[in-house]
Amino acid sequence: MNYGVLLMDDGRRKVNLQKYLRDVIGAYLPVYDYDREAARWHAEHRAKLKKQGIETSYPDGQIAAIAATHELIVVTRNVKDFYHFQGIEIENWFDASLESEAQET
């Protein structure tokens, strides 16, 4: 969450963004740890995929594992990065077909 801000030059904009991240986003955005259960899930699924000849990104696997172990939905534009992981729900809010469905209801 802080990576981009930490790369910024010092100044008022950086200070304001840091305050916003801490006071607004940080106060309402839950942060889930990559814990032992997630690590186990990740290892099992990554090994299974590797045996099938499917290579996955390590960080994407960590995200999938956290989502799976906390029953969260992965919201991403890069659905293909998570497609092979079983047991997670994926949503692409940029998908045009979702917009069509929303307009029909």
Secondary structure, DSSP 8 states (H G I E B T S, - for coil): --HHHHHS-SSHHHHHHHHHIIIIIHHH-------HHHHHHHHHHHHHHHHTT----HHHHHHHHHHHHTT-EEE-S-GGGTTT-TT-EEE-TT-HHHHHHHHH-
